[in-house]
Amino acid sequence: MSTRAVFRHIRHTITHAPEGGFSAELFCTTFGCGESSDPQRNPNDAQEWALRHTGLNPDHALFRREYTDHARVTRAG
Ligand SMILES: [Zn+2]
């Protein structure tokens, strides 16, 4: 008696999924601040927050930016 395993290789692709949305968030990196723009669907809104934040706190001028989107994996064929 023998045991046999069959593995099928199935191709998949991964693509950007615009229906999942997009977000941008900027984080102030000044030590002890910890403020962020919160996730914004419009990246310009996140940047506007950073400009206002530095306007109110001139020594808070460095930000970490995070952009996220969604991806969809589809089975080919
Ligand atoms: Zn700050």
N, CA, C, O and the ligand as a Tripos MOL2 file, in Angstrom:
@<TRIPOS>MOLECULE
protein
  309   307    78     0     0
PROTEIN
NO_CHARGES

@<TRIPOS>ATOM
      1 N           0.8420   -1.1750    0.0000 N.3       1 MET1
      2 CA          0.0000    0.0000    0.0000 C.3       1 MET1
      3 C           0.8870    1.2370    0.0000 C.2       1 MET1
      4 O           1.8800    1.2780    0.7260 O.2       1 MET1
      5 N           0.5600    2.2120   -0.7720 N.am      2 SER2
      6 CA          1.3540    3.4300   -0.8320 C.3       2 SER2
      7 C           0.4740    4.6550   -0.6240 C.2       2 SER2
      8 O          -0.7310    4.6410   -0.8750 O.2       2 SER2
      9 N           1.1020    5.6720   -0.1720 N.am      3 THR3
     10 CA          0.4160    6.9480    0.0240 C.3       3 THR3
     11 C           0.9630    7.9150   -1.0040 C.2       3 THR3
     12 O           2.1700    8.0000   -1.2300 O.2       3 THR3
     13 N           0.0670    8.6270   -1.6080 N.am      4 ARG4
     14 CA          0.4890    9.5550   -2.6510 C.3       4 ARG4
     15 C          -0.1640   10.9090   -2.4290 C.2       4 ARG4
     16 O          -1.3730   11.0080   -2.2200 O.2       4 ARG4
     17 N           0.6200   11.8980   -2.4750 N.am      5 ALA5
     18 CA          0.0980   13.2550   -2.3340 C.3       5 ALA5
     19 C           0.2100   13.9680   -3.6650 C.2       5 ALA5
     20 O           1.2170   13.8650   -4.3660 O.2       5 ALA5
     21 N          -0.7990   14.6620   -3.9840 N.am      6 VAL6
     22 CA         -0.7830   15.4300   -5.2220 C.3       6 VAL6
     23 C          -0.9010   16.9030   -4.8640 C.2       6 VAL6
     24 O          -1.8510   17.3260   -4.2050 O.2       6 VAL6
     25 N           0.0700   17.6660   -5.3060 N.am      7 PHE7
     26 CA          0.0420   19.1090   -5.0750 C.3       7 PHE7
     27 C          -0.1720   19.7920   -6.4140 C.2       7 PHE7
     28 O           0.5320   19.5300   -7.3890 O.2       7 PHE7
     29 N          -1.1320   20.6480   -6.4330 N.am      8 ARG8
     30 CA         -1.3880   21.4210   -7.6520 C.3       8 ARG8
     31 C          -0.8370   22.8190   -7.4750 C.2       8 ARG8
     32 O          -1.0590   23.4710   -6.4550 O.2       8 ARG8
     33 N          -0.1180   23.2620   -8.4810 N.am      9 HIS9
     34 CA          0.3620   24.6370   -8.4710 C.3       9 HIS9
     35 C          -0.6790   25.4890   -9.1770 C.2       9 HIS9
     36 O          -0.9840   25.2790  -10.3510 O.2       9 HIS9
     37 N          -1.2050   26.4280   -8.4640 N.am     10 ILE10
     38 CA         -2.2250   27.3080   -9.0290 C.3      10 ILE10
     39 C          -1.7090   28.7370   -8.9870 C.2      10 ILE10
     40 O          -1.3180   29.2480   -7.9370 O.2      10 ILE10
     41 N          -1.7180   29.3550  -10.1310 N.am     11 ARG11
     42 CA         -1.2300   30.7400  -10.2030 C.3      11 ARG11
     43 C          -2.2410   31.7070   -9.6140 C.2      11 ARG11
     44 O          -3.4510   31.5640   -9.7920 O.2      11 ARG11
     45 N          -1.7150   32.6860   -8.9160 N.am     12 HIS12
     46 CA         -2.5270   33.7700   -8.3660 C.3      12 HIS12
     47 C          -1.8470   35.0900   -8.7120 C.2      12 HIS12
     48 O          -0.6370   35.1570   -8.9280 O.2      12 HIS12
     49 N          -2.6440   36.1050   -8.7550 N.am     13 THR13
     50 CA         -2.0890   37.4420   -8.9600 C.3      13 THR13
     51 C          -2.5770   38.3470   -7.8280 C.2      13 THR13
     52 O          -3.6270   38.1110   -7.2300 O.2      13 THR13
     53 N          -1.8110   39.3580   -7.5580 N.am     14 ILE14
     54 CA         -2.2150   40.3290   -6.5450 C.3      14 ILE14
     55 C          -2.1810   41.7130   -7.1660 C.2      14 ILE14
     56 O          -1.2010   42.1040   -7.8000 O.2      14 ILE14
     57 N          -3.2650   42.4430   -6.9750 N.am     15 THR15
     58 CA         -3.3750   43.7710   -7.5790 C.3      15 THR15
     59 C          -3.9810   44.7560   -6.5810 C.2      15 THR15
     60 O          -4.6450   44.3700   -5.6190 O.2      15 THR15
     61 N          -3.7370   46.0080   -6.8350 N.am     16 HIS16
     62 CA         -4.3400   47.0680   -6.0290 C.3      16 HIS16
     63 C          -5.8600   46.9790   -6.1480 C.2      16 HIS16
     64 O          -6.3920   46.7790   -7.2400 O.2      16 HIS16
     65 N          -6.5520   47.1290   -5.0230 N.am     17 ALA17
     66 CA         -8.0210   47.0550   -5.0140 C.3      17 ALA17
     67 C          -8.5830   48.4110   -4.6040 C.2      17 ALA17
     68 O          -8.7370   48.6800   -3.4130 O.2      17 ALA17
     69 N          -8.8930   49.2680   -5.5740 N.am     18 PRO18
     70 CA         -9.3480   50.6210   -5.2380 C.3      18 PRO18
     71 C         -10.6240   50.6360   -4.4060 C.2      18 PRO18
     72 O         -10.8610   51.5860   -3.6600 O.2      18 PRO18
     73 N         -11.4510   49.5950   -4.5220 N.am     19 GLU19
     74 CA        -12.6910   49.5750   -3.7530 C.3      19 GLU19
     75 C         -12.4470   49.4630   -2.2540 C.2      19 GLU19
     76 O         -13.3340   49.7510   -1.4510 O.2      19 GLU19
     77 N         -11.2380   49.0420   -1.8790 N.am     20 GLY20
     78 CA        -10.9130   48.9120   -0.4610 C.3      20 GLY20
     79 C         -10.5060   50.2320    0.1790 C.2      20 GLY20
     80 O         -10.4190   50.3380    1.4020 O.2      20 GLY20
     81 N         -10.2600   51.2260   -0.6490 N.am     21 GLY21
     82 CA         -9.8980   52.5300   -0.1070 C.3      21 GLY21
     83 C          -8.4040   52.7140    0.0470 C.2      21 GLY21
     84 O          -7.6120   51.8030   -0.1950 O.2      21 GLY21
     85 N          -8.0540   53.8860    0.4450 N.am     22 PHE22
     86 CA         -6.6700   54.3180    0.5780 C.3      22 PHE22
     87 C          -6.6240   55.2220    1.7960 C.2      22 PHE22
     88 O          -7.5750   55.9590    2.0600 O.2      22 PHE22
     89 N          -5.5320   55.1740    2.5380 N.am     23 SER23
     90 CA         -5.4230   56.1220    3.6390 C.3      23 SER23
     91 C          -3.9880   56.6060    3.7760 C.2      23 SER23
     92 O          -3.0360   55.9100    3.4230 O.2      23 SER23
     93 N          -3.8650   57.8060    4.2930 N.am     24 ALA24
     94 CA         -2.5740   58.4190    4.5620 C.3      24 ALA24
     95 C          -2.6030   58.9420    5.9870 C.2      24 ALA24
     96 O          -3.6030   59.4990    6.4410 O.2      24 ALA24
     97 N          -1.4860   58.7530    6.6900 N.am     25 GLU25
     98 CA         -1.3970   59.2630    8.0510 C.3      25 GLU25
     99 C           0.0120   59.7800    8.2800 C.2      25 GLU25
    100 O           0.9880   59.1190    7.9260 O.2      25 GLU25
    101 N           0.1140   60.9530    8.8680 N.am     26 LEU26
    102 CA          1.4070   61.5310    9.2180 C.3      26 LEU26
    103 C           1.5420   61.5430   10.7280 C.2      26 LEU26
    104 O           0.5980   61.8550   11.4540 O.2      26 LEU26
    105 N           2.7500   61.1940   11.1890 N.am     27 PHE27
    106 CA          3.0410   61.1350   12.6140 C.3      27 PHE27
    107 C           4.1610   62.1130   12.9270 C.2      27 PHE27
    108 O           5.2000   62.1080   12.2660 O.2      27 PHE27
    109 N           3.9520   62.9400   13.9210 N.am     28 CYS28
    110 CA          5.0060   63.8520   14.3600 C.3      28 CYS28
    111 C           6.0680   63.0180   15.0730 C.2      28 CYS28
    112 O           5.7470   62.2290   15.9620 O.2      28 CYS28
    113 N           7.3240   63.1920   14.6870 N.am     29 THR29
    114 CA          8.3870   62.3890   15.2840 C.3      29 THR29
    115 C           9.1470   63.1330   16.3810 C.2      29 THR29
    116 O          10.1320   62.6180   16.9110 O.2      29 THR29
    117 N           8.6980   64.3320   16.7210 N.am     30 THR30
    118 CA          9.3580   65.0700   17.8100 C.3      30 THR30
    119 C           9.2010   64.2850   19.1080 C.2      30 THR30
    120 O           8.0980   63.8650   19.4590 O.2      30 THR30
    121 N          10.2960   64.0930   19.8060 N.am     31 PHE31
    122 CA         10.2870   63.2890   21.0230 C.3      31 PHE31
    123 C           9.2280   63.8090   21.9980 C.2      31 PHE31
    124 O           9.1830   64.9990   22.3090 O.2      31 PHE31
    125 N           8.3800   62.8960   22.4730 N.am     32 GLY32
    126 CA          7.3740   63.2500   23.4600 C.3      32 GLY32
    127 C           6.0810   63.8030   22.9000 C.2      32 GLY32
    128 O           5.1410   64.0330   23.6610 O.2      32 GLY32
    129 N           5.9970   64.0260   21.5970 N.am     33 CYS33
    130 CA          4.7680   64.6020   21.0290 C.3      33 CYS33
    131 C           3.7030   63.5170   20.8310 C.2      33 CYS33
    132 O           2.6730   63.5250   21.5060 O.2      33 CYS33
    133 N           3.9510   62.6000   19.9180 N.am     34 GLY34
    134 CA          3.0270   61.4920   19.7020 C.3      34 GLY34
    135 C           1.7630   61.8260   18.9430 C.2      34 GLY34
    136 O           0.8770   60.9760   18.8550 O.2      34 GLY34
    137 N           1.6340   63.0190   18.3900 N.am     35 GLU35
    138 CA          0.4070   63.3610   17.6540 C.3      35 GLU35
    139 C           0.4780   62.8770   16.2070 C.2      35 GLU35
    140 O           1.5520   62.7230   15.6260 O.2      35 GLU35
    141 N          -0.6980   62.6460   15.6580 N.am     36 SER36
    142 CA         -0.7720   62.2340   14.2530 C.3      36 SER36
    143 C          -2.0020   62.8500   13.6130 C.2      36 SER36
    144 O          -2.8870   63.3780   14.2860 O.2      36 SER36
    145 N          -2.0290   62.7650   12.3010 N.am     37 SER37
    146 CA         -3.1580   63.3010   11.5450 C.3      37 SER37
    147 C          -4.3730   62.3860   11.6280 C.2      37 SER37
    148 O          -5.4650   62.7720   11.2100 O.2      37 SER37
    149 N          -4.2010   61.1800   12.1600 N.am     38 ASP38
    150 CA         -5.1970   60.1140   12.0650 C.3      38 ASP38
    151 C          -5.3190   59.7210   10.5830 C.2      38 ASP38
    152 O          -4.9990   60.5230    9.7060 O.2      38 ASP38
    153 N          -5.7600   58.5460   10.3100 N.am     39 PRO39
    154 CA         -5.8620   58.1130    8.9030 C.3      39 PRO39
    155 C          -6.8270   59.0070    8.1200 C.2      39 PRO39
    156 O          -7.9470   59.2750    8.5550 O.2      39 PRO39
    157 N          -6.3630   59.4560    6.9640 N.am     40 GLN40
    158 CA         -7.1730   60.3280    6.1050 C.3      40 GLN40
    159 C          -7.3120   59.6750    4.7340 C.2      40 GLN40
    160 O          -6.3350   59.1740    4.1770 O.2      40 GLN40
    161 N          -8.5090   59.6820    4.2040 N.am     41 ARG41
    162 CA         -8.7120   59.1050    2.8700 C.3      41 ARG41
    163 C          -8.0890   59.9860    1.7870 C.2      41 ARG41
    164 O          -7.7130   59.5020    0.7190 O.2      41 ARG41
    165 N          -7.9860   61.2640    2.0720 N.am     42 ASN42
    166 CA         -7.3460   62.1960    1.1400 C.3      42 ASN42
    167 C          -5.9600   62.5440    1.6950 C.2      42 ASN42
    168 O          -5.8760   63.1550    2.7600 O.2      42 ASN42
    169 N          -4.8730   62.1760    1.0080 N.am     43 PRO43
    170 CA         -3.5290   62.4670    1.5020 C.3      43 PRO43
    171 C          -3.2860   63.9550    1.7490 C.2      43 PRO43
    172 O          -2.4990   64.3150    2.6250 O.2      43 PRO43
    173 N          -3.9470   64.8130    0.9950 N.am     44 ASN44
    174 CA         -3.7770   66.2600    1.2050 C.3      44 ASN44
    175 C          -4.2610   66.6820    2.5890 C.2      44 ASN44
    176 O          -3.7070   67.6060    3.1830 O.2      44 ASN44
    177 N          -5.2930   66.0090    3.1070 N.am     45 ASP45
    178 CA         -5.7860   66.3420    4.4470 C.3      45 ASP45
    179 C          -4.7250   66.0080    5.4970 C.2      45 ASP45
    180 O          -4.5520   66.7570    6.4580 O.2      45 ASP45
    181 N          -4.0170   64.8930    5.3230 N.am     46 ALA46
    182 CA         -2.9490   64.5220    6.2610 C.3      46 ALA46
    183 C          -1.8110   65.5350    6.1960 C.2      46 ALA46
    184 O          -1.2470   65.9090    7.2240 O.2      46 ALA46
    185 N          -1.4770   65.9730    4.9970 N.am     47 GLN47
    186 CA         -0.4090   66.9650    4.8520 C.3      47 GLN47
    187 C          -0.8190   68.3200    5.4230 C.2      47 GLN47
    188 O           0.0000   69.0250    6.0130 O.2      47 GLN47
    189 N          -2.0810   68.6760    5.2450 N.am     48 GLU48
    190 CA         -2.5740   69.9300    5.8260 C.3      48 GLU48
    191 C          -2.4520   69.8940    7.3440 C.2      48 GLU48
    192 O          -2.1040   70.8950    7.9710 O.2      48 GLU48
    193 N          -2.7390   68.7370    7.9280 N.am     49 TRP49
    194 CA         -2.6160   68.6010    9.3810 C.3      49 TRP49
    195 C          -1.1600   68.8610    9.7890 C.2      49 TRP49
    196 O          -0.9180   69.5740   10.7630 O.2      49 TRP49
    197 N          -0.1880   68.2970    9.0620 N.am     50 ALA50
    198 CA          1.2260   68.4760    9.3970 C.3      50 ALA50
    199 C           1.6250   69.9460    9.2890 C.2      50 ALA50
    200 O           2.3670   70.4520   10.1320 O.2      50 ALA50
    201 N           1.1430   70.6230    8.2700 N.am     51 LEU51
    202 CA          1.4640   72.0480    8.1190 C.3      51 LEU51
    203 C           0.9140   72.8550    9.2960 C.2      51 LEU51
    204 O           1.5980   73.7280    9.8310 O.2      51 LEU51
    205 N          -0.3250   72.5580    9.6940 N.am     52 ARG52
    206 CA         -0.9090   73.2520   10.8500 C.3      52 ARG52
    207 C          -0.1540   72.9210   12.1240 C.2      52 ARG52
    208 O           0.0720   73.7920   12.9640 O.2      52 ARG52
    209 N           0.2420   71.6450   12.2720 N.am     53 HIS53
    210 CA          0.9390   71.2120   13.4830 C.3      53 HIS53
    211 C           2.2660   71.9510   13.6250 C.2      53 HIS53
    212 O           2.6010   72.4040   14.7200 O.2      53 HIS53
    213 N           3.0160   72.0770   12.5560 N.am     54 THR54
    214 CA          4.2750   72.8100   12.6130 C.3      54 THR54
    215 C           4.0200   74.3020   12.7930 C.2      54 THR54
    216 O           4.8070   74.9920   13.4410 O.2      54 THR54
    217 N           2.9360   74.8000   12.2280 N.am     55 GLY55
    218 CA          2.5980   76.2100   12.4190 C.3      55 GLY55
    219 C           2.3650   76.5340   13.8870 C.2      55 GLY55
    220 O           2.7440   77.6040   14.3620 O.2      55 GLY55
    221 N           1.7380   75.6010   14.6060 N.am     56 LEU56
    222 CA          1.4780   75.8100   16.0310 C.3      56 LEU56
    223 C           2.6800   75.4450   16.9010 C.2      56 LEU56
    224 O           2.8350   75.9660   18.0050 O.2      56 LEU56
    225 N           3.5380   74.5370   16.3920 N.am     57 ASN57
    226 CA          4.7020   74.0500   17.1490 C.3      57 ASN57
    227 C           5.9150   74.0910   16.2250 C.2      57 ASN57
    228 O           6.2690   73.0710   15.6320 O.2      57 ASN57
    229 N           6.5550   75.2460   16.0930 N.am     58 PRO58
    230 CA          7.6090   75.4090   15.0780 C.3      58 PRO58
    231 C           8.7520   74.4080   15.1720 C.2      58 PRO58
    232 O           9.4140   74.1460   14.1670 O.2      58 PRO58
    233 N           9.0020   73.8410   16.3480 N.am     59 ASP59
    234 CA         10.1020   72.8730   16.4530 C.3      59 ASP59
    235 C           9.6520   71.4450   16.1220 C.2      59 ASP59
    236 O          10.4550   70.5160   16.2080 O.2      59 ASP59
    237 N           8.3930   71.2560   15.7480 N.am     60 HIS60
    238 CA          7.8820   69.9360   15.3430 C.3      60 HIS60
    239 C           7.7960   69.9150   13.8150 C.2      60 HIS60
    240 O           6.7470   70.1890   13.2320 O.2      60 HIS60
    241 N           8.9110   69.5870   13.1890 N.am     61 ALA61
    242 CA          8.9530   69.7360   11.7380 C.3      61 ALA61
    243 C           9.2630   68.4480   10.9790 C.2      61 ALA61
    244 O           9.3350   68.4530    9.7500 O.2      61 ALA61
    245 N           9.4480   67.3400   11.7110 N.am     62 LEU62
    246 CA          9.7400   66.0810   11.0190 C.3      62 LEU62
    247 C           8.6010   65.1050   11.2590 C.2      62 LEU62
    248 O           8.1710   64.9010   12.3950 O.2      62 LEU62
    249 N           8.1100   64.4950   10.1640 N.am     63 PHE63
    250 CA          6.9560   63.6030   10.2230 C.3      63 PHE63
    251 C           7.2580   62.2850    9.5240 C.2      63 PHE63
    252 O           7.9810   62.2400    8.5290 O.2      63 PHE63
    253 N           6.6990   61.2350   10.0590 N.am     64 ARG64
    254 CA          6.7520   59.9250    9.4070 C.3      64 ARG64
    255 C           5.4270   59.7610    8.6720 C.2      64 ARG64
    256 O           4.3580   59.9980    9.2340 O.2      64 ARG64
    257 N           5.5110   59.3520    7.4090 N.am     65 ARG65
    258 CA          4.2900   59.1930    6.6240 C.3      65 ARG65
    259 C           3.9960   57.7200    6.3890 C.2      65 ARG65
    260 O           4.8960   56.9320    6.1000 O.2      65 ARG65
    261 N           2.7400   57.3650    6.5160 N.am     66 GLU66
    262 CA          2.3010   55.9980    6.2080 C.3      66 GLU66
    263 C           1.1610   56.0740    5.2080 C.2      66 GLU66
    264 O           0.1830   56.7980    5.3950 O.2      66 GLU66
    265 N           1.3190   55.3090    4.1500 N.am     67 TYR67
    266 CA          0.2600   55.1990    3.1470 C.3      67 TYR67
    267 C          -0.1770   53.7440    3.0880 C.2      67 TYR67
    268 O           0.6570   52.8390    3.0390 O.2      67 TYR67
    269 N          -1.4530   53.5260    3.0930 N.am     68 THR68
    270 CA         -1.9440   52.1570    3.0000 C.3      68 THR68
    271 C          -2.9960   52.0600    1.9030 C.2      68 THR68
    272 O          -3.7360   53.0040    1.6260 O.2      68 THR68
    273 N          -3.0320   50.8860    1.2960 N.am     69 ASP69
    274 CA         -4.0810   50.6060    0.3340 C.3      69 ASP69
    275 C          -4.5130   49.1620    0.5450 C.2      69 ASP69
    276 O          -4.0720   48.5080    1.4900 O.2      69 ASP69
    277 N          -5.3470   48.6820   -0.3080 N.am     70 HIS70
    278 CA         -5.8100   47.3130   -0.2090 C.3      70 HIS70
    279 C          -5.3770   46.5490   -1.4610 C.2      70 HIS70
    280 O          -5.2420   47.1150   -2.5460 O.2      70 HIS70
    281 N          -5.1690   45.2730   -1.2800 N.am     71 ALA71
    282 CA         -4.7810   44.4190   -2.4030 C.3      71 ALA71
    283 C          -5.7320   43.2370   -2.4750 C.2      71 ALA71
    284 O          -6.2130   42.7360   -1.4590 O.2      71 ALA71
    285 N          -5.9870   42.8080   -3.7010 N.am     72 ARG72
    286 CA         -6.8550   41.6530   -3.9040 C.3      72 ARG72
    287 C          -6.0530   40.5530   -4.5920 C.2      72 ARG72
    288 O          -5.3600   40.7920   -5.5800 O.2      72 ARG72
    289 N          -6.1640   39.3450   -4.0480 N.am     73 VAL73
    290 CA         -5.5290   38.1730   -4.6560 C.3      73 VAL73
    291 C          -6.6020   37.4310   -5.4450 C.2      73 VAL73
    292 O          -7.6670   37.1070   -4.9190 O.2      73 VAL73
    293 N          -6.3080   37.1710   -6.7030 N.am     74 THR74
    294 CA         -7.2500   36.4340   -7.5380 C.3      74 THR74
    295 C          -6.5790   35.2050   -8.1280 C.2      74 THR74
    296 O          -5.3890   35.2080   -8.4440 O.2      74 THR74
    297 N          -7.3490   34.1900   -8.2620 N.am     75 ARG75
    298 CA         -6.8700   32.9350   -8.8190 C.3      75 ARG75
    299 C          -6.9270   33.0180  -10.3410 C.2      75 ARG75
    300 O          -7.9600   33.3680  -10.9110 O.2      75 ARG75
    301 N          -5.8400   32.7030  -10.9800 N.am     76 ALA76
    302 CA         -5.7980   32.7840  -12.4380 C.3      76 ALA76
    303 C          -6.4000   31.5210  -13.0410 C.2      76 ALA76
    304 O          -6.1250   30.4110  -12.5860 O.2      76 ALA76
    305 N          -7.1960   31.6970  -14.0350 N.am     77 GLY77
    306 CA         -7.7280   30.5700  -14.7740 C.3      77 GLY77
    307 C          -8.8400   29.8130  -14.1850 C.2      77 GLY77
    308 O          -9.3170   28.8490  -14.7850 O.2      77 GLY77
    309 ZN          4.4630   67.2920   17.3040 Zn       78 ZN78
@<TRIPOS>BOND
     1     1     2 1
     2     2     3 1
     3     3     4 2
     4     3     5 am
     5     5     6 1
     6     6     7 1
     7     7     8 2
     8     7     9 am
     9     9    10 1
    10    10    11 1
    11    11    12 2
    12    11    13 am
    13    13    14 1
    14    14    15 1
    15    15    16 2
    16    15    17 am
    17    17    18 1
    18    18    19 1
    19    19    20 2
    20    19    21 am
    21    21    22 1
    22    22    23 1
    23    23    24 2
    24    23    25 am
    25    25    26 1
    26    26    27 1
    27    27    28 2
    28    27    29 am
    29    29    30 1
    30    30    31 1
    31    31    32 2
    32    31    33 am
    33    33    34 1
    34    34    35 1
    35    35    36 2
    36    35    37 am
    37    37    38 1
    38    38    39 1
    39    39    40 2
    40    39    41 am
    41    41    42 1
    42    42    43 1
    43    43    44 2
    44    43    45 am
    45    45    46 1
    46    46    47 1
    47    47    48 2
    48    47    49 am
    49    49    50 1
    50    50    51 1
    51    51    52 2
    52    51    53 am
    53    53    54 1
    54    54    55 1
    55    55    56 2
    56    55    57 am
    57    57    58 1
    58    58    59 1
    59    59    60 2
    60    59    61 am
    61    61    62 1
    62    62    63 1
    63    63    64 2
    64    63    65 am
    65    65    66 1
    66    66    67 1
    67    67    68 2
    68    67    69 am
    69    69    70 1
    70    70    71 1
    71    71    72 2
    72    71    73 am
    73    73    74 1
    74    74    75 1
    75    75    76 2
    76    75    77 am
    77    77    78 1
    78    78    79 1
    79    79    80 2
    80    79    81 am
    81    81    82 1
    82    82    83 1
    83    83    84 2
    84    83    85 am
    85    85    86 1
    86    86    87 1
    87    87    88 2
    88    87    89 am
    89    89    90 1
    90    90    91 1
    91    91    92 2
    92    91    93 am
    93    93    94 1
    94    94    95 1
    95    95    96 2
    96    95    97 am
    97    97    98 1
    98    98    99 1
    99    99   100 2
   100    99   101 am
   101   101   102 1
   102   102   103 1
   103   103   104 2
   104   103   105 am
   105   105   106 1
   106   106   107 1
   107   107   108 2
   108   107   109 am
   109   109   110 1
   110   110   111 1
   111   111   112 2
   112   111   113 am
   113   113   114 1
   114   114   115 1
   115   115   116 2
   116   115   117 am
   117   117   118 1
   118   118   119 1
   119   119   120 2
   120   119   121 am
   121   121   122 1
   122   122   123 1
   123   123   124 2
   124   123   125 am
   125   125   126 1
   126   126   127 1
   127   127   128 2
   128   127   129 am
   129   129   130 1
   130   130   131 1
   131   131   132 2
   132   131   133 am
   133   133   134 1
   134   134   135 1
   135   135   136 2
   136   135   137 am
   137   137   138 1
   138   138   139 1
   139   139   140 2
   140   139   141 am
   141   141   142 1
   142   142   143 1
   143   143   144 2
   144   143   145 am
   145   145   146 1
   146   146   147 1
   147   147   148 2
   148   147   149 am
   149   149   150 1
   150   150   151 1
   151   151   152 2
   152   151   153 am
   153   153   154 1
   154   154   155 1
   155   155   156 2
   156   155   157 am
   157   157   158 1
   158   158   159 1
   159   159   160 2
   160   159   161 am
   161   161   162 1
   162   162   163 1
   163   163   164 2
   164   163   165 am
   165   165   166 1
   166   166   167 1
   167   167   168 2
   168   167   169 am
   169   169   170 1
   170   170   171 1
   171   171   172 2
   172   171   173 am
   173   173   174 1
   174   174   175 1
   175   175   176 2
   176   175   177 am
   177   177   178 1
   178   178   179 1
   179   179   180 2
   180   179   181 am
   181   181   182 1
   182   182   183 1
   183   183   184 2
   184   183   185 am
   185   185   186 1
   186   186   187 1
   187   187   188 2
   188   187   189 am
   189   189   190 1
   190   190   191 1
   191   191   192 2
   192   191   193 am
   193   193   194 1
   194   194   195 1
   195   195   196 2
   196   195   197 am
   197   197   198 1
   198   198   199 1
   199   199   200 2
   200   199   201 am
   201   201   202 1
   202   202   203 1
   203   203   204 2
   204   203   205 am
   205   205   206 1
   206   206   207 1
   207   207   208 2
   208   207   209 am
   209   209   210 1
   210   210   211 1
   211   211   212 2
   212   211   213 am
   213   213   214 1
   214   214   215 1
   215   215   216 2
   216   215   217 am
   217   217   218 1
   218   218   219 1
   219   219   220 2
   220   219   221 am
   221   221   222 1
   222   222   223 1
   223   223   224 2
   224   223   225 am
   225   225   226 1
   226   226   227 1
   227   227   228 2
   228   227   229 am
   229   229   230 1
   230   230   231 1
   231   231   232 2
   232   231   233 am
   233   233   234 1
   234   234   235 1
   235   235   236 2
   236   235   237 am
   237   237   238 1
   238   238   239 1
   239   239   240 2
   240   239   241 am
   241   241   242 1
   242   242   243 1
   243   243   244 2
   244   243   245 am
   245   245   246 1
   246   246   247 1
   247   247   248 2
   248   247   249 am
   249   249   250 1
   250   250   251 1
   251   251   252 2
   252   251   253 am
   253   253   254 1
   254   254   255 1
   255   255   256 2
   256   255   257 am
   257   257   258 1
   258   258   259 1
   259   259   260 2
   260   259   261 am
   261   261   262 1
   262   262   263 1
   263   263   264 2
   264   263   265 am
   265   265   266 1
   266   266   267 1
   267   267   268 2
   268   267   269 am
   269   269   270 1
   270   270   271 1
   271   271   272 2
   272   271   273 am
   273   273   274 1
   274   274   275 1
   275   275   276 2
   276   275   277 am
   277   277   278 1
   278   278   279 1
   279   279   280 2
   280   279   281 am
   281   281   282 1
   282   282   283 1
   283   283   284 2
   284   283   285 am
   285   285   286 1
   286   286   287 1
   287   287   288 2
   288   287   289 am
   289   289   290 1
   290   290   291 1
   291   291   292 2
   292   291   293 am
   293   293   294 1
   294   294   295 1
   295   295   296 2
   296   295   297 am
   297   297   298 1
   298   298   299 1
   299   299   300 2
   300   299   301 am
   301   301   302 1
   302   302   303 1
   303   303   304 2
   304   303   305 am
   305   305   306 1
   306   306   307 1
   307   307   308 2
@<TRIPOS>SUBSTRUCTURE
     1 MET1         2 RESIDUE 1 A MET
     2 SER2         6 RESIDUE 1 A SER
     3 THR3        10 RESIDUE 1 A THR
     4 ARG4        14 RESIDUE 1 A ARG
     5 ALA5        18 RESIDUE 1 A ALA
     6 VAL6        22 RESIDUE 1 A VAL
     7 PHE7        26 RESIDUE 1 A PHE
     8 ARG8        30 RESIDUE 1 A ARG
     9 HIS9        34 RESIDUE 1 A HIS
    10 ILE10       38 RESIDUE 1 A ILE
    11 ARG11       42 RESIDUE 1 A ARG
    12 HIS12       46 RESIDUE 1 A HIS
    13 THR13       50 RESIDUE 1 A THR
    14 ILE14       54 RESIDUE 1 A ILE
    15 THR15       58 RESIDUE 1 A THR
    16 HIS16       62 RESIDUE 1 A HIS
    17 ALA17       66 RESIDUE 1 A ALA
    18 PRO18       70 RESIDUE 1 A PRO
    19 GLU19       74 RESIDUE 1 A GLU
    20 GLY20       78 RESIDUE 1 A GLY
    21 GLY21       82 RESIDUE 1 A GLY
    22 PHE22       86 RESIDUE 1 A PHE
    23 SER23       90 RESIDUE 1 A SER
    24 ALA24       94 RESIDUE 1 A ALA
    25 GLU25       98 RESIDUE 1 A GLU
    26 LEU26      102 RESIDUE 1 A LEU
    27 PHE27      106 RESIDUE 1 A PHE
    28 CYS28      110 RESIDUE 1 A CYS
    29 THR29      114 RESIDUE 1 A THR
    30 THR30      118 RESIDUE 1 A THR
    31 PHE31      122 RESIDUE 1 A PHE
    32 GLY32      126 RESIDUE 1 A GLY
    33 CYS33      130 RESIDUE 1 A CYS
    34 GLY34      134 RESIDUE 1 A GLY
    35 GLU35      138 RESIDUE 1 A GLU
    36 SER36      142 RESIDUE 1 A SER
    37 SER37      146 RESIDUE 1 A SER
    38 ASP38      150 RESIDUE 1 A ASP
    39 PRO39      154 RESIDUE 1 A PRO
    40 GLN40      158 RESIDUE 1 A GLN
    41 ARG41      162 RESIDUE 1 A ARG
    42 ASN42      166 RESIDUE 1 A ASN
    43 PRO43      170 RESIDUE 1 A PRO
    44 ASN44      174 RESIDUE 1 A ASN
    45 ASP45      178 RESIDUE 1 A ASP
    46 ALA46      182 RESIDUE 1 A ALA
    47 GLN47      186 RESIDUE 1 A GLN
    48 GLU48      190 RESIDUE 1 A GLU
    49 TRP49      194 RESIDUE 1 A TRP
    50 ALA50      198 RESIDUE 1 A ALA
    51 LEU51      202 RESIDUE 1 A LEU
    52 ARG52      206 RESIDUE 1 A ARG
    53 HIS53      210 RESIDUE 1 A HIS
    54 THR54      214 RESIDUE 1 A THR
    55 GLY55      218 RESIDUE 1 A GLY
    56 LEU56      222 RESIDUE 1 A LEU
    57 ASN57      226 RESIDUE 1 A ASN
    58 PRO58      230 RESIDUE 1 A PRO
    59 ASP59      234 RESIDUE 1 A ASP
    60 HIS60      238 RESIDUE 1 A HIS
    61 ALA61      242 RESIDUE 1 A ALA
    62 LEU62      246 RESIDUE 1 A LEU
    63 PHE63      250 RESIDUE 1 A PHE
    64 ARG64      254 RESIDUE 1 A ARG
    65 ARG65      258 RESIDUE 1 A ARG
    66 GLU66      262 RESIDUE 1 A GLU
    67 TYR67      266 RESIDUE 1 A TYR
    68 THR68      270 RESIDUE 1 A THR
    69 ASP69      274 RESIDUE 1 A ASP
    70 HIS70      278 RESIDUE 1 A HIS
    71 ALA71      282 RESIDUE 1 A ALA
    72 ARG72      286 RESIDUE 1 A ARG
    73 VAL73      290 RESIDUE 1 A VAL
    74 THR74      294 RESIDUE 1 A THR
    75 ARG75      298 RESIDUE 1 A ARG
    76 ALA76      302 RESIDUE 1 A ALA
    77 GLY77      306 RESIDUE 1 A GLY
    78 ZN78       309 GROUP 0 **** ****
